[in-house]
Amino acid sequence: MNRDSSIRDFNLFIKVRNNQLIKRRLDLGCKTAIEFARLSGIGYGLYAAYEALTESPLSEKGSWKSMALHIAAYHNVSPDELWPDAILNVDKNKVKIIKEFDAEDVASLLSEHCTLATLPPSELYEWKELYDTFEGILDTLEDKERLVLEKYYVEGLARKEVESELGISKKEMVKIELSALRKLRSHESDIHKYWDGTESTYIDI
């Protein structure tokens, strides 16, 4: 079998996130941004964008936005602690990094930094089952439904950004989102078979 040696074997996708927000959210027992939004009464879309670094906490005049102040007050800290200069200076267009790696590089990365590589075979099997279950559930969605959920709930894009990127109206966005969420809720028992909401599984890289 002929193989193009100029093409690297692996493509690594890295997402940069605001760990000041994430660690404080986890300390409150909120495993997801959605849980924190419900607990705090803060809008999920904007909060997720702050974690994803796709939304600046500063206004055009350089003052803190009201939502950023609200989040800081909820954590009982100053906004400067949640958004130090290093985070404020991150280019929001470069918070997703895609790099190509050789097999040796990936093997080294997994063996040195990823705790998933050190899990016993029984737990690795459970991860595989969980992954296959979620993939099967997501496969029940239409392409546009899956895209809407990924871009809004996973990537943290604002609604207007999702609508613009997918070329859909506000009304279509709501319709597609509700349809997708109904389908996911119909598989709730399959999800709870693996996770009852009392423990958090965390891969640290």
Buried (B, 14 or more C-beta within 10 A) or exposed (E): EEEEEEEBEEEEEEEBBBEBBBEBBBEEEBBBBEBBBEEBEBEBBBBBBBBBBBBBBBEEEEEBBEBBBBBBEBBEEEBEEBBEEEBEEBEEEEBBEEEEBEEEBBEEBBEEEBEBEEBEEEEEEBBEEBEEBBEEBBEEBEEBBBBBBBBBBEBBBBBEBBBEEBEBEEEBBBBBBEBBBEBBEEBEEEBEEBEEEEEEEEEEE
